[in-house]
Amino acid sequence: MNIKNCKKCGKIYNYDGFNICYHCRRKEEEMFFTVREYIYSNNKADIREVSEATGVSTKKILEFLRQGKLEIKEGSNLILDCERCSKPIKTGKFCNQCANEIEKELKGALKKDNVDNSKQNSYRTGNKLNVKNRR
């Protein structure tokens, strides 16, 4: 049994893969469903209106959007910007272009790291490749 403190309320709970306890998760789910229903019924509302009407903080609403739980409909007054280039996006943290660029950069860094590691762990003598440390 793995016991942790809830990141929201601080209470001790049996860790089940989430960083918050069951009760706080239920509260977040209720907030999410309230916000989702309001946005789908009032798609012209901006984030301040949604917050005032639902009682859910603007910070929490933005969190739902960034997590990809909510998506902004066409014609909505809600605005979410890419964290990298500031282009308007419907959900998440990055636009498709920036997400693809970040993915390429990470893959390139991993490839470079693998090449560097293989150079450190091996050396050539003539036509033979010798490995220094076998795992």
PEDA-V716203 format. One record per run of one state. SS is the DSSP state (~ for helix, > for strand, _ for the rest). FROM is the first residue (numbers start at 1). LEN is the number of residues. If there is no record, write none. Layout:
ss={SS:SS}
from={FROM:FROM}
len={LEN:LEN}
This chain:
ss={_:>:_:>:_:~:_:~:_:~:_:>:_:>:_:~:>:_:>:_}
from={1:3:6:12:15:22:42:47:55:58:67:80:82:88:90:96:122:126:128:132}
len={2:3:6:3:7:20:5:8:3:9:13:2:6:2:6:26:4:2:4:4}
